[in-house]
Amino acid sequence: MNTSNGIRFTYPHDGVLARSIRSLHHRDLVLDFLLPAVRDQERFAGEQESPEERHIWSELEGAYARWAENEVLRFGIVSFYHLWERQVRSLFEDQIPEAWNRACKEKGKPFTRQVRTVLRDALGSDLDEQTWDDLDAGRDLANAVKHRSGDATDEGWIAVAREEVQAFADAVERFWTTFPYELDHGTGTAPLADIR
């Protein structure tokens, strides 16, 4: 369709939608499947043991449950952040490499800020501050978990709350659902190529 600013392109939702669905699937896998499975395992194990074993289990179950749940959440935030990072990076490298390369040249700028630069400068879009704050918090938490050594007995061990993973997952969902599908060509905004 011709507009006063040039031609308006509407892009197929396939590539962005596929990435969004994969992100939502990852969120559901961690928060709605793995985490409840850990809790169910605890309950199942307690039901199968003799009274003497149940006594021992009751002393350990609280510590085990907290450790197991936290390991799932630690896995969840690290894998979820890096999934989102790979998805965004591949989309931008494939579709708007010039804008992505310019944003990446800004040394010391966190990945989320590079993404914001591309959204704003190349696609004429932006997200609300809360979404960027939640994406930054997820990035910081994922990197802290990934790069710190230690286990639950060490001072370097990082506990992850379900709410932190949920906040990041919600921010990723807002990112994909507010991604621009219509762009005006001829206004200085670079259109996306064939989205994969």
C-alpha positions, 0 to 999 in steps of 0.5 A: 500500500502506498502511503505519504511516506513511501511504501508500507510493508507488512511482514509475515509473522512466521519468523517472529511468531516461531521465536515467540512460541519457542520462548513461551514453550521454554517458559512453560517447560521450566515453570509449569512442567519441570518445577512441578515435577520436582515437587511431585517427585518429593511427594511420591518419594515420601509416600513410597518409603517405610516409616523409618525412611520417611523420618529420615526423608522428612529431615532432608526433604526441605533442603532437597526440595529447595535445592532441586527447585532452585537448580531448575530455576537456575537452569531456567533463567540461564537457558531462557536468557540465552535462547532469547539472545540467540533468537534476537541475534539470528533475526537481526543478523539475517534481516537487518545486518547493517543496523545490527553491526552498527549497534554491536560496535558500541563496545561495553553496551549490554546486549539488551541495549544493543537490541534497543538501539536496533529496535529504535533506530532501524525499526522505529519501535521501542518497549516500555522501561519496565520491559527493558528493566526486566530483560536487563535483570534476566540478563544480569541474573543469567550471567551471574548464575552462569559465571559464578562457581559454587554450590548451595554450601558456598557463598558464591551460590546464587538462589533464583526465585520463581518470580525472577524467571517469571518476570523475565519470561513475561518481558520476553513475551512482551518483546515478541508480541510488540515486535513491529510487523509494519514498517514504512519504506522510504522513511529511513526505516530499514525493512526486514527481509524475508523473516525466517 
